[in-house]
Amino acid sequence: MTGIVNLRERVTRNVRDVGSSTVIANLRELFTRNLRQSGIYIAFVLIVGLFSILSPNFLSPGNITNIILQYSYILILAIGMVIVIIAGHIDLSVGSVVALTGAVSAVVVIKGGHPWWMGALAALGVGLLVGVWQGFWVAFVGIPAFIVTLAGMLLFRGMTLKVLGNISLSPFPAEYQKVAGGFLNGFLGGNGVDVFTLVIAAIAIVGYAVNSYRSRQARLNYLQSVEAFPLFVLRVLAVAGVVMAFAYQLARSRGLPIVLILLAVLIIVYSIVTQRSVFGRHGYAIGGNLNAAQLSGVKVRRVNFLIFLNMGFLAGVAGVVYSSRSNGAQPGAGNMFELDAIAACFIGGAAVTGGVGTVVGAVVGGLIMGVMSNGMQLLGIDLSVQQMVKGTVLLIAVAFDVYNKRRAGSAR
Amino acid sequence: MNDNILEMRSITKTFPGVKALQDVSIEVRRGEIHAICGENGAGKSTLMRVLSGVHPTGTYDGEIVFEGESVRFGSINDSEDKGIVIIHQELALIPFLSIAENIFLGNEQATRGLINWNHTNTEAAKLLARVGLKENPTTPVGQLGVGKQQLVEIAKALSKRVKLLILDEPTAALNDNDSAHLLDLLRQLQGQNITSILITHKLNEIAEIADSTTILRDGKTIETVDMRTEEVSVNRLIKGMVGRDLEHRFPPHTSNIGEEVLRIENWTVHHPTQAERIVVDGANVTVHAGEIVGMAGLMGAGRTELAMSVFGRSYGRHSSGQVFKRGTEIHTHSVPQAIGHGIAYATEDRKRYGLNLIEDVRRNISAAALGKVSSGGWINGNEEIKVAEEYRASLNIKTPTVMSLAGKLSGGNQQKVVLSKWIFTDPDVLILDEPTRGIDVGAKYEIYTIINRLADAGKAIIVISSELPELLGTCDRIYTLSEGRVTGVVPKAEATQERLMELMTKVKEQA
């Protein structure tokens, strides 16, 4: 007990030491640091707002469902990619890996006549093998990831053509199509509004609230500053409101997309892995300062290997989702996916030089691109303009990041 | 009529939230060597950035008068046109280009758009002669040592017809011979009517060479002392810098020496790329619990290489030798192994090898011992913050919060973060490589106190330092290295700078 009291004294003394001029600097720093992240969320909200004004259909139940289904595989890739980028690497091969894993799955299920889950497992297995291959060259031989994955991009595309014999395979059985196109609904009835979807959303909200409360209590036990209780309640209520509104729109459409559940699980798991696991922290350390990480005892090779293994696995997951959605495997599948995934990470605040980035940021970055594509399609804007707008957004996002860094750097 | 080449009058420079310079005035006489000293953060670098135009006219208040006229600089180019050249601590040379190409970079000796290489190289050779560098102008700069690169920078400044040369910590990375040569050169340039401003932490250099000294503290001019008319002691300068009389630059300490903790036997290391080159040659070193052991040597003596090689083979190719801990042999083939055996190595280059500058203080402190704040591979974030707060308090790390980025702290506080990181691994042996390089006098004292505290707690400590007074002031025994060999070990009672220097320069007898 006395230990805690001493700590409290020390903490308060520190706070007093800081003095009034640095309190401002403190707030400033908090702001500049968070701007990088919160800027993305604000931009996302603004873009959604803009399109919902321009196009009345934009926030309709059908369209929201559509956006989720259409961009799910890019978001899955972005989750793996941001971890690669945090550690200071890049992966140019994921588009080809999506094609290869989808092709293998199609061969197993469509040609081989095996059940759907064997196809999915085969795809994940191939994804892991790809990860082992690329991880080996990057981590143990020490070839820059740019080269290894550029080679992989060609290699795995070639393998896709080989596996498919240069032709498309389709269709998948109905069960397989459900991975990306299926919905959970109707278990609890409802009249035009699916009650099951709302119940799942409510459970998620309660889980969020309980978890937030517990982490707040834990911080209090460690005598750290927390937001005021009314503010805390307000925050939870705001999140609950948004989630519920979102779920309500889904419930009015076709219910809860299976792929949304998959996505939610991946986002939560990988957020925790990057923020709270030793492995995740080591990724940040390697990307932030490789030499310092090495001299601090980080097993750099092992971490790099695991990062690429994981990327291969997630590319396999994305391969299953994409082949399911497109109901078949094509030789040209997944073309340019790597660039969308990389762009999502950078728009989402990851640093080009490594060491900075978050899973949620990358997902929001991917959503910004998805929402923009979808919105512009609804407005009937030409594909050429769409491409130009996306390119400009990427450039501005990174320029904003660089500007921020420069300003933060010159502050002292 | 005064003969001031430069007057800066009432310079005030404000960054958002911080007053970096407050009403600073400085007068530099033509042809003198003018030293500027002050603690880190006193405003020396900012003042020079104002002078050289990095902070252009309009971003500060006050007036700059150069050669009798009021000047307004919009960029570095403007100040260089007037003959003001600044040489930064981190040299701005391109390693793959030749000496001549570097000297005339941005000022290429061209006729009608094509570079005249003969002219370039002969002019470069003339400039090299002036700075006393005997190298071929076509040699790539990357092949030169830091000391010679410094001379290339000065030659480059001379090519720009420099009138006022500003050197920011020029000797920080140099060994004593190179430093002496550089200071000599400044005196020669003085004879050629080139005025120099010298920013340095090394007060003995100031005492030796400066004609006058301006002391800055907390963004204000404290005083300008004329070194020619009065006898100025180093203590007098320190007093001005820190605002207190530092009677003792080193905290008093009596070591309580216990059993042997680490013994390095017959340790030999080869250069990582040049296999036949022996960098450390059969070194034997022991250190006991509670003992502070020094390692002295000139650049290239192999001190850092020895330490890094023992610490998980982080340098070069190891060919022979054993490490014993408390009498039993241990293997330190990898950094995790070395850390596991209770060895910690705090690097001499904290920015490149010690810290993740874009990560916060908290995560830097826990970086080498994450296992202690995690279970089953999961980090307890609250425990981590608690640990960081404890080190912030006990080592007096000055930072707004432990969530501030390490890159934003001053050198001394960054060093304390590095020390925290290694103390948190709870080592038995701490190897501190240049623990006070580039940090100010006040912070140095704090670092010495921390070192003493660690020794009192029974840790075995090895201090590698290029500053002999530092070794004499803190260590119980001092090893000297020369050309990769241990040439002697001197107990505190017998150690003098002369004795150490003699051993440090002892060359291998030709058989």
Interface residues (C-beta under 8 A of the other chain):
Chain A: L7 R10 V11 R13 N14 V18 S21 T22 I24 A25 N26 R28 E29 L30 R33 A218 R219 N221 Y222 Q224 R276 S277 V278 F279 R281 H282 Y284 A285 G288 N289 N291 A292 A293 Q294 L295 S296 G297 V298 K299 A351 G355 V356 A408 G409 S410 A411 R412
Chain B: F15 P16 G17 V18 F311 G312 S314 V335 P336 A338 I339 Y345 T347 R352 Y353 G354 L355 N356 L357 I358 E359 R363 A367 A368 L370 G371 S374 G377 W378 I379 G381 N382 E383 I385 K386 E389 E390 R392 A393 P400 T401 M403 S404 L405 G407 K408 K421
